[in-house]
Amino acid sequence: MIKAGLRMKKKEKAVPFLIKFIIFPAIFAAVLFPPLKAFGMAKISDVIVTSYNKNSVILYFKVSNAFNEDLKKAILSGFPVKFRFYVKVRAEPGGRVLYDRVLVNSIKYDELNNYFIIRYNYMGKFGKRLIARSFSGALAYMSKVQNLRVRAKRNFRPGRKYEIIIRGVLGTFHIPFPLNYIPFFTGYFLMTTNTYSLKFIY
């Protein structure tokens, strides 16, 4: 009887915990941030490829329509947002893959110091960290990849055709506890771009 009473007390304590720390935050976030379909369609654009040396090219591109008011609100609320770009280079037609990498741009608003921290995992040996004081400047840094050296596994051959393929997954971030245990929120704010393909002759 004593053990049964203890179990009942534990269950009674668990219910307020679920309501206070999981259900209420879930409802609040669902109201604050609308479904992904409202985000529109982000697009990879302004892709530029220039030669560098025998096994490298320099890549530039940006994302158009990457932010709307809801995603901006998420950033200003302190959520660490990430943009992942999947970049692949292969020989044409249907040749082997010469380059395959995931690039990550991330942003985090530091409310205490009132600035934005932008990180790139692909610049330098250990990545690069930038500080932006203005929100518009931070969004501009987040929505582009520039001066990226694409090093191929094999040398590029003059006169041969190659294809570069870029796709982005935008708005991913780590959900704070305890929302990270709710399946609805683990995939929240995911939005994919178009798959951009550019063929070029080296």
N, C-alpha and C positions, 0 to 999 in steps of 0.2 A: 504493500500500500504506500509506503514511504517513497519507493522508487517511482511508482506511478504518479505520485504527487509532484515529484521533481521534474518528471518528463512534461507534465502539464504546464508547470511554471516556465520551463524552457521554451515551450511552444508559444506561450502567452507573450514572452519577451521577444521572440523572433518576429511576431506579427507587427508590432510597432516599429521594429528596426527596418523591416521590409518597406513599410509605408513611408517612413521618414527618410530613409537613405537611398531607396531604389525607386519606388513608385512615384513619389513626388518629384524627384529630379528628372525622372523619365518624362513625366507629363510636362514639366517646365521646359525641358529642352525641345520636346516635340512641338510645343507652341512657339517657342522662341525661334527655332530654325525649321523652315519648311522642308518638304521632301526634295530629293535631288532633282526631280524633273523640272523644278522651277529655276534651276541654275542656267538653263540654256545650253548652247553648244559652243564649247571652246574649240578653237582651231589653231593648228600649227601653221605659221605663216612666215613670210620674209626669210626663207631659207637661202643661205649663201654658202657655197663651198669654194675655197681657194686652195691652190696647191702650196705645199710647204717644202717637202723633200720627197725622196723616193718612196718612203713608206708612211708618209703623213699628209693629211690635209687639214685645213682649218675650217671649222664649222661655226656658223652663226644662225640662230633662229629665235623666234619669239612665239608667244601664245596670245592670240586675240580673243577677246570676250572671256577672259579667265576669271574675272571677278564681277559679281553683282552685289547688291546691297546686303544680301543675306550672308554671303561669304565674308564680306568686309566686317559685318557685325560679329561673326565668329572670331575673326582675327583680333578685333578690338576687345573682345571678351576674354582674351588670353589663351585661346586654343592654339597650340603649335601646329600650323598647317604646313603640309608638304606637297610639293609637286614632283612627281617622278616621271622622267622621260626615258623611254626605251629607244636607244639608237642602235641601228644595225647597218653595216655596209657590206655589200656583197658584189662579186663580179657578175657581169651580165654576159650572156643570158643564163640565168639559173645556176650561177657559179657558187663556189664555196663562200661562206661567211668570213670576212676579213676582220670585222670589228663588231663586238656585241657588248653593250654596256648600259647600265642603268644610272642615269644622272639624277641627282636629288637637289632641288632648291627647297629650303625650309625657312619659315618665318615665325618669330615669336615676339609678341608685344610685351615689353617690360614696362608695366604700368607705374612702378615706383620711380623709374628714371625717365619715363615718358619718351622712350625710343624703341625702334624695331631692330631686332637682330636677325640678319639674313645669313644663311650658311649655304655654301656650295660644297658638295662632297668630291667634286672632280677638278678643282683648281688647286694646284700645288700638291705637294706630297701628302699633306694632312688636311686638305680642304682649305677653304677660305671663309672668313667671317667678316661681315660688314655691318656697320651701324648706320641706320637711316633715321633722321630726326623727323622727317615728314612722312605721312602715310602714303601720299601719292608717289614719293620717291621709293619707298619700300615696295610698293606694288610693281613699280617699273623694274626694279631689281629682280623681283620674284618671277616675272613673266618672260624672262629672256635668258638665253644661253649664248654667250659670246666668247670668241677667241678660244674655242675648244680645239685642242690638238687631237685629232683622230689618228691614232697609230695603228696601221693595219698589220696583220700577222705576216703578210707577205708584201713585197714591194709593189707599188702601183706601176703598171706598164703604160708607157706613153701610147696614146691612140686607142686604148681599150676602154670599153664601156663599163661603168659601175653604177650601182644603185644604192642610194641611202634611204633608209626607212626610219621614220620617227613617229612615235605614238606617246601620248602623255596620259597620266592618271593624276588628276588634280584633287586637292582638298583633303588628302588623307592626313590623319593625325592620331595621336594616342589619346584615347578617351580616359578621363580621370576616374579613379575608383569611386564608387562601385559600378559606374555605368559601363566600364570595360567588360563586365561579365554579362551584359545584356546583348544578345546577338543583333538586335535592332540597331544598336549604336556602334558596334564594331565596324560596320560598313557604311556608316552615315557620312555624308558629304563626299562620297566617291563619285567622280565624274571623269569619263574618258574623253579624250579629244578624237578628232579624225586621225586616220593613219595617213601620214604624209609620205609620198614617194617622190624622189627626185633622181633622175638619171643624168649622169654626166660623163664626159670623156676626159680622161686624165691627160 
